[in-house]
Amino acid sequence: METDSIIQEITSLPPEAQKQILDFVAFLKTRYPSTPRTTKFRRSKLTEEPFIGMWRNRKDMQDSATWVRHLRRSEWDRS
């Protein structure tokens, strides 16, 4: 049944019947909770992400391999 014809059928009823329809719809909503509609995911450009470049100006991160090597050495030497 199309939405327009449903609305036409409901509006042709007396006010008390329309109230009963609203009550029934409220009952159905409690019985069948609606699932939130998922919005279509829009993929953003990676370069627009806020984390890109967050370590750009750090002097200790100029050479990441050296930084990781130093970090590992300092952690492994603790034991």
C-alpha positions in Angstrom: 0.0 0.0 0.0 1.3 3.4 -0.9 1.9 6.1 1.7 -0.5 8.5 0.0 -3.3 6.0 0.0 -2.6 5.1 3.7 -2.8 8.7 4.7 -6.0 9.2 2.7 -7.6 6.1 4.4 -6.6 7.4 7.9 -7.9 10.9 7.3 -11.2 9.5 6.1 -11.8 8.0 9.6 -13.5 9.7 12.5 -11.1 11.4 15.1 -11.6 8.7 17.6 -10.5 6.0 15.1 -7.5 8.2 14.1 -6.5 8.3 17.8 -6.7 4.5 18.0 -4.4 4.3 15.0 -1.9 6.5 16.7 -2.1 4.4 19.8 -1.5 1.3 17.8 1.4 2.8 16.0 3.0 3.7 19.4 2.4 0.1 20.5 4.1 -1.3 17.4 7.1 1.1 17.9 7.6 -0.4 21.4 7.3 -3.9 20.1 9.5 -3.4 17.1 12.2 -0.9 18.0 13.6 0.8 15.0 17.2 0.3 14.2 19.1 3.5 13.6 19.4 4.2 9.9 23.0 4.0 8.9 24.2 6.9 7.0 26.3 6.2 4.0 29.9 6.3 4.9 31.8 8.9 3.0 35.5 8.1 2.8 37.6 11.1 3.5 41.0 11.7 2.1 43.8 10.4 4.3 45.7 13.7 4.0 42.7 15.5 5.6 42.8 13.4 8.8 43.9 15.3 11.8 46.7 12.8 12.8 48.6 13.3 9.6 51.7 15.3 10.3 51.2 15.4 14.1 54.9 14.5 14.6 56.2 16.6 11.7 58.1 19.1 13.9 59.6 16.7 16.4 63.4 16.7 16.2 63.7 13.1 17.6 61.4 11.7 14.9 63.4 12.9 11.9 64.6 9.3 11.3 61.9 6.9 12.5 64.1 3.8 12.2 66.8 5.4 14.5 64.1 6.5 16.9 62.6 3.0 17.1 66.0 1.4 17.5 66.8 3.8 20.4 63.4 3.2 22.0 63.8 -0.6 21.8 67.4 -0.4 23.2 66.4 1.7 26.1 63.4 -0.6 27.0 65.4 -3.8 26.6 68.3 -2.5 28.7 66.0 -2.0 31.7 65.9 -5.7 32.5 
